[in-house]
Amino acid sequence: MRDLTNAELVAHAKLHSDPAWQEIVRRHLPLLWSTARSAGLREADAADVCQFTWLTLAENLHRIRTPAKLSGWLITTARHEALRVRKVRGRELPVDLWGPPEPDFPSPEELVLADERARRLWRAFAGLTDQCRDILRLVAYAPDLTYQDVAEALGMPVNNLGSTRSRCLAVLRRRVEAEARV
Amino acid sequence: MTDDLLGDLKSLLDRVDPTPTRLSAPPAFPPPGDHVPLDWCSDSAVATPTGMRGAGTSRSLRFTSDHTTIDLRLDTDLGVRALGLVHPPRGGSVLISWPDGGSTSGIDTVGWFRADPLPAGPLRFVVRQPGLPDLSTGWFVQ
């Protein structure tokens, strides 16, 4: 199953092939998880969004018009629901009892990164704009996505995406190098 | 769209925020239902209806089809509770599904139905009315 294209996997899944379904999940789960988390959801909600996305895919498998664009469809579906959940949770949990972290104290993410190179990359990535982080996260997890897929998933005009992606990557590289010189 | 830096970034994101192992076990293939999808008409999570005050823990949704309107209110202050109104009332029942289970509630003569308690997470409501195709809200996360 690992050699099949997304379109082939969708065709098999429509025939209720469990291995095809499992391969779709295996191939896309990190991407969906990352999509939900990048929308600002806590772990339990991000897990719910992943589950929602599989259920919605199963319900709409026969309605997907372009099976080759499965990855883009999944990202768009997950992101749309993640943003909705964020609004629901925003209405329920407005209070942050702990306040903002101390700026000079290493973040929890930095503490799990043992090597300095990874910490530099994390600091550089964390300092990017939301839009740059969203774009780079998607293309890091799914390098085969077309610009059209990424643009649709993020609600951006497709004609700006190539230049924006290049600019974000250049900024990231520059900041990693600058961190290395400090 | 490949780049070594992107490869490093993917490895980094996997370490900083790994996908929980419980999600790595693929869910059982959920068979598609033979339902007519309802249209989402409104959702207070996206736009608070005029006249509603405060944030609160209630969510109001409206779904429509050519012949039926379903209003749904979900309260989450003590678990998830659903109160719904099907218009016009024709009797029947509502099947409420979540990933590993489901329950059925009857629709009364006025069109009301209740479901309590429901789990948090993905939910789907399917309205079954005599002589009409089943109507589905589709899945959404509560």
Interface residues (C-beta under 8 A of the other chain):
Chain A: A13 H16 D18 W21 Q22 V25 R26 L29 P30 W33 S34 R37 E43 D45 A47 D48 V49 C50 Q51 F52 W54 L55 T56 A58 E59 N60 L61 H62 E81 R84 V85 K87 V88 G90 R91 E92 P94 E109 V112 L113 A118 L121 W122 F125 L136 R137 V139 A140 Y141 P143 D144 L145 Y147 R165 L169 L172 R173 V176
Chain B: M1 T2 D3 L5 L6 G7 D8 L9 K10 L12 L13 D14 R15 V16 D17 T19 P20 R22 L23 S24 P26 P27 F29 P30 P31 P32 G33 D43 A45 V46 A55 G56 T57 R59 T76 P99 A120 G121 P122 R124 S136 G138 W139 F140 V141 Q142
